Amino acid sequence: MFYIANSSSQTKDFVQKTWAQEMVGKNWPSVKNCLLQGQFCQAMAKNSTATSLEEFKMEKRNIVENVCCMPPEDCGFVFKNATYWEVPVTGLVKNDGDCKVWNNQIDGKCYDCDKCKEMFVGDLRKDALYIGIALICETVFVLITFCIGCCARKNNKQTKYNP
């Protein structure tokens, strides 16, 4: 979210979407389908040994698992196990969009929550950064190897003795 003040000092909200956000947004049904077919949340539940919310929070998980396979924390859902959460008797603490989207069905969870999409894009950007750094290092290595090869070839031609 960017805030830009104009000359009359009124503040306007501008949300600038990145290329990654646009692509993930347009293709979210396909991304969601991949997460479902990969049994993303079921794998998390299978690896979990937690019997209480405190134990569950202490377990190490991927950031996308934390957001897409669990209801938003500020909604007030009650923990039963890794994949099943109940609405409190008093009702939801916060009744916003992501709280309404959550459900316990395998194809539901919080895959359609805005926060899940944001975290997925963030994780994608982090991975792309690491891949970009690796590609730059590989390119530098190839260029150095090429330069050494060219110098060796040039020196080899100069030192040949022709009888």
C-alpha positions as CSV (number, residue, x, y, z in Angstrom):
1,M,0.0,0.0,0.0
2,F,1.4,3.3,-1.0
3,Y,0.2,6.7,0.3
4,I,0.6,9.7,-2.0
5,A,-0.3,13.1,-0.9
6,N,-1.4,15.6,-3.5
7,S,-1.0,19.4,-3.4
8,S,-4.1,19.8,-1.2
9,S,-2.5,17.4,1.3
10,Q,-5.3,14.9,1.0
11,T,-4.0,11.4,1.2
12,K,-5.0,8.7,-1.3
13,D,-4.4,5.0,-1.2
14,F,-2.8,3.5,-4.2
15,V,-2.2,-0.2,-4.4
16,Q,0.4,-1.1,-7.0
17,K,0.4,-4.7,-8.0
18,T,3.6,-6.4,-9.1
19,W,4.0,-8.6,-12.1
20,A,4.1,-11.7,-9.8
21,Q,0.9,-10.6,-8.0
22,E,-0.9,-10.2,-11.4
23,M,0.3,-13.6,-12.7
24,V,-0.6,-15.4,-9.5
25,G,-4.0,-13.6,-9.3
26,K,-4.9,-14.5,-12.8
27,N,-3.8,-18.1,-12.4
28,W,-4.8,-18.7,-8.8
29,P,-7.3,-21.5,-9.7
30,S,-4.4,-23.4,-11.3
31,V,-2.1,-22.7,-8.4
32,K,-4.7,-23.7,-5.9
33,N,-5.3,-26.9,-7.9
34,C,-1.6,-27.7,-7.7
35,L,-1.6,-27.2,-4.0
36,L,-4.6,-29.4,-3.6
37,Q,-3.2,-32.2,-5.8
38,G,0.1,-32.0,-4.0
39,Q,-1.8,-32.6,-0.7
40,F,-0.1,-29.6,0.8
41,C,-2.2,-29.4,3.9
42,Q,-2.6,-33.1,4.4
43,A,1.2,-33.5,4.4
44,M,1.3,-30.8,7.1
45,A,-1.3,-32.7,9.2
46,K,0.4,-36.0,8.7
47,N,3.7,-34.6,10.1
48,S,2.1,-32.8,13.0
49,T,2.1,-34.5,16.4
50,A,0.5,-31.5,18.3
51,T,-2.3,-32.1,20.7
52,S,-2.7,-28.4,21.7
53,L,-2.5,-25.0,20.0
54,E,0.7,-24.2,21.8
55,E,2.5,-27.4,20.6
56,F,1.1,-26.8,17.1
57,K,2.5,-23.2,17.0
58,M,5.9,-24.5,18.0
59,E,6.2,-26.9,15.1
60,K,8.3,-25.8,12.1
61,R,6.3,-25.2,9.0
62,N,6.6,-23.4,5.7
63,I,5.1,-19.9,5.7
64,V,2.6,-20.8,3.0
65,E,1.4,-23.8,5.2
66,N,1.0,-21.5,8.1
67,V,-1.3,-19.2,6.2
68,C,-3.1,-21.4,3.6
69,C,-3.7,-24.5,5.8
70,M,-4.8,-22.7,9.0
71,P,-7.5,-20.1,9.7
72,P,-6.3,-16.5,10.3
73,E,-5.2,-16.1,13.9
74,D,-7.3,-13.0,14.6
75,C,-10.6,-14.7,13.7
76,G,-10.6,-16.7,17.0
77,F,-11.1,-20.3,15.6
78,V,-10.6,-23.1,18.2
79,F,-7.8,-25.6,17.5
80,K,-8.9,-29.3,17.4
81,N,-6.1,-30.7,15.3
82,A,-3.8,-29.6,12.4
83,T,-6.6,-29.6,9.8
84,Y,-9.7,-29.1,11.9
85,W,-10.6,-25.8,13.6
86,E,-14.0,-24.9,15.1
87,V,-15.9,-21.6,15.2
88,P,-16.1,-20.5,18.9
89,V,-19.6,-20.7,20.5
90,T,-19.5,-16.9,20.9
91,G,-18.9,-16.5,17.2
92,L,-15.9,-15.2,15.3
93,V,-13.8,-12.5,16.9
94,K,-13.3,-10.8,13.6
95,N,-15.7,-11.1,10.8
96,D,-13.7,-10.0,7.8
97,G,-13.3,-11.6,4.3
98,D,-10.5,-14.1,5.2
99,C,-12.4,-15.3,8.3
100,K,-15.5,-15.9,6.2
101,V,-13.6,-17.7,3.5
102,W,-12.0,-20.3,5.9
103,N,-13.6,-23.8,6.0
104,N,-12.4,-27.3,7.1
105,Q,-13.0,-29.0,3.8
106,I,-9.8,-30.3,2.1
107,D,-10.5,-28.2,-1.0
108,G,-11.3,-25.1,1.1
109,K,-9.1,-24.3,4.0
110,C,-7.8,-20.8,3.4
111,Y,-6.7,-21.3,-0.2
112,D,-8.9,-18.5,-1.3
113,C,-7.9,-16.1,1.5
114,D,-6.1,-13.0,0.4
115,K,-3.3,-13.6,2.9
116,C,-2.6,-17.0,1.4
117,K,-2.2,-15.5,-2.0
118,E,0.1,-12.8,-0.6
119,M,2.3,-15.3,1.2
120,F,2.5,-17.5,-1.9
121,V,3.7,-14.5,-3.9
122,G,6.2,-13.6,-1.2
123,D,7.6,-17.2,-1.1
124,L,7.8,-17.2,-4.9
125,R,9.7,-13.9,-4.9
126,K,12.2,-15.3,-2.3
127,D,12.7,-18.4,-4.4
128,A,13.2,-16.3,-7.5
129,L,15.8,-14.1,-5.7
130,Y,17.8,-17.2,-4.9
131,I,17.5,-18.5,-8.4
132,G,18.5,-15.1,-9.8
133,I,21.6,-15.0,-7.6
134,A,22.6,-18.5,-8.6
135,L,22.2,-17.6,-12.3
136,I,24.4,-14.5,-11.9
137,C,27.1,-16.6,-10.2
138,E,26.9,-19.2,-13.0
139,T,27.1,-16.6,-15.7
140,V,30.2,-15.0,-14.1
141,F,31.8,-18.5,-13.8
142,V,31.1,-19.3,-17.5
143,L,32.5,-15.9,-18.6
144,I,35.7,-16.3,-16.5
145,T,36.1,-19.9,-17.9
146,F,35.6,-18.6,-21.4
147,C,38.2,-15.8,-20.9
148,I,40.7,-18.2,-19.5
149,G,40.1,-20.6,-22.4
150,C,40.6,-17.7,-24.9
151,C,43.8,-16.6,-23.3
152,A,45.2,-20.1,-23.2
153,R,44.4,-20.6,-26.8
154,K,46.0,-17.4,-27.8
155,N,49.1,-18.2,-25.8
156,N,49.2,-21.7,-27.2
157,K,49.3,-20.2,-30.8
158,Q,52.0,-17.8,-30.0
159,T,54.4,-20.3,-28.4
160,K,54.1,-23.0,-31.1
161,Y,57.4,-23.5,-33.0
162,N,57.1,-24.0,-36.7
163,P,60.0,-26.0,-38.1
